[in-house]
Amino acid sequence: MSRSRGLWLVLAAALLSACAGAARREVAAQSRSVSRAVHRGDARATHAHVLPAAQPWVDDATLLGAQRRAWAKRLRRPVEITPRAGVLLTPELAAEASWTKDGWRFDADPSAAYAQDTPEHAIAALVRASRAGRWDVLLRLAPRRYRVGLSAEDLAAAWTEGEQAAALREARDRLARVIGDPVPHDDHDARLDLGDGHIVRLEREDGGWVVVDF
């Protein structure tokens, strides 16, 4: 990491610390608000507290059913509130940070835009690389057996000019919605259900993770 990047990250951490208290209070207020909606069994008000992309996945039967009073109590008095923040380093790279008892801490090395050390990082790398036009990175994210006879120029054409360009970008945007979500995996394979029949599959190769299908 460059010295200037390191100094910038220290400054970012300091700024995040300044807003941590306000963030915790705001999250607590929102939690109490959704608690009241759940207690009333008000699905519309409950959904209003959820991001639009996630609203279809709200389990109304569980949250607003017979156990809604218990859920309302949990939301009103959570065990712990941990604010999270994103720091936009470049147009295609955001660093995630979490509040801890010792203050804000970055969740991972924010300078590693295209890391492949975990399935989660490989998915984020694919999204960032495709948006930034880093076709060399996309080539590296493909399994070795797919790279035979394939070049970065071929990938550039496929993503921007080919018949499947729109489909590739649509699939990429589905992946973007799950960045940061935990990906179930064993020592060799990873698989995450994206919904509506779409699945992302990854494999471990040469110590890193590559994207087999999405």
ChimeraX attribute file (.defattr): number of C-alpha atoms within 10 A of each C-alpha:
attribute: neighborCount
match mode: 1-to-1
recipient: residues
	/A:1	9
	/A:2	8
	/A:3	8
	/A:4	9
	/A:5	13
	/A:6	13
	/A:7	11
	/A:8	13
	/A:9	18
	/A:10	12
	/A:11	12
	/A:12	14
	/A:13	17
	/A:14	13
	/A:15	12
	/A:16	22
	/A:17	16
	/A:18	12
	/A:19	11
	/A:20	20
	/A:21	12
	/A:22	12
	/A:23	19
	/A:24	17
	/A:25	13
	/A:26	13
	/A:27	14
	/A:28	18
	/A:29	13
	/A:30	15
	/A:31	19
	/A:32	19
	/A:33	17
	/A:34	21
	/A:35	23
	/A:36	19
	/A:37	20
	/A:38	27
	/A:39	21
	/A:40	15
	/A:41	19
	/A:42	14
	/A:43	15
	/A:44	10
	/A:45	15
	/A:46	22
	/A:47	19
	/A:48	12
	/A:49	14
	/A:50	14
	/A:51	9
	/A:52	10
	/A:53	8
	/A:54	10
	/A:55	13
	/A:56	11
	/A:57	11
	/A:58	13
	/A:59	10
	/A:60	16
	/A:61	11
	/A:62	11
	/A:63	19
	/A:64	21
	/A:65	14
	/A:66	11
	/A:67	13
	/A:68	20
	/A:69	18
	/A:70	15
	/A:71	18
	/A:72	24
	/A:73	15
	/A:74	14
	/A:75	20
	/A:76	19
	/A:77	14
	/A:78	12
	/A:79	7
	/A:80	8
	/A:81	15
	/A:82	12
	/A:83	20
	/A:84	18
	/A:85	17
	/A:86	13
	/A:87	16
	/A:88	12
	/A:89	16
	/A:90	9
	/A:91	9
	/A:92	14
	/A:93	21
	/A:94	16
	/A:95	19
	/A:96	17
	/A:97	19
	/A:98	16
	/A:99	21
	/A:100	13
	/A:101	7
	/A:102	6
	/A:103	13
	/A:104	21
	/A:105	17
	/A:106	17
	/A:107	12
	/A:108	11
	/A:109	11
	/A:110	19
	/A:111	16
	/A:112	13
	/A:113	20
	/A:114	21
	/A:115	20
	/A:116	23
	/A:117	13
	/A:118	19
	/A:119	28
	/A:120	21
	/A:121	20
	/A:122	22
	/A:123	30
	/A:124	23
	/A:125	24
	/A:126	28
	/A:127	24
	/A:128	22
	/A:129	21
	/A:130	21
	/A:131	16
	/A:132	12
	/A:133	15
	/A:134	17
	/A:135	21
	/A:136	15
	/A:137	17
	/A:138	22
	/A:139	21
	/A:140	17
	/A:141	26
	/A:142	20
	/A:143	18
	/A:144	13
	/A:145	9
	/A:146	11
	/A:147	13
	/A:148	8
	/A:149	7
	/A:150	12
	/A:151	13
	/A:152	17
	/A:153	12
	/A:154	13
	/A:155	20
	/A:156	18
	/A:157	14
	/A:158	15
	/A:159	20
	/A:160	15
	/A:161	11
	/A:162	14
	/A:163	11
	/A:164	13
	/A:165	16
	/A:166	14
	/A:167	12
	/A:168	17
	/A:169	16
	/A:170	12
	/A:171	17
	/A:172	19
	/A:173	13
	/A:174	18
	/A:175	20
	/A:176	15
	/A:177	14
	/A:178	16
	/A:179	16
	/A:180	13
	/A:181	11
	/A:182	11
	/A:183	19
	/A:184	12
	/A:185	16
	/A:186	10
	/A:187	7
	/A:188	11
	/A:189	16
	/A:190	21
	/A:191	19
	/A:192	20
	/A:193	14
	/A:194	15
	/A:195	9
	/A:196	6
	/A:197	6
	/A:198	13
	/A:199	15
	/A:200	18
	/A:201	18
	/A:202	26
	/A:203	21
	/A:204	21
	/A:205	15
	/A:206	8
	/A:207	10
	/A:208	15
	/A:209	26
	/A:210	28
	/A:211	22
	/A:212	19
	/A:213	13
	/A:214	18
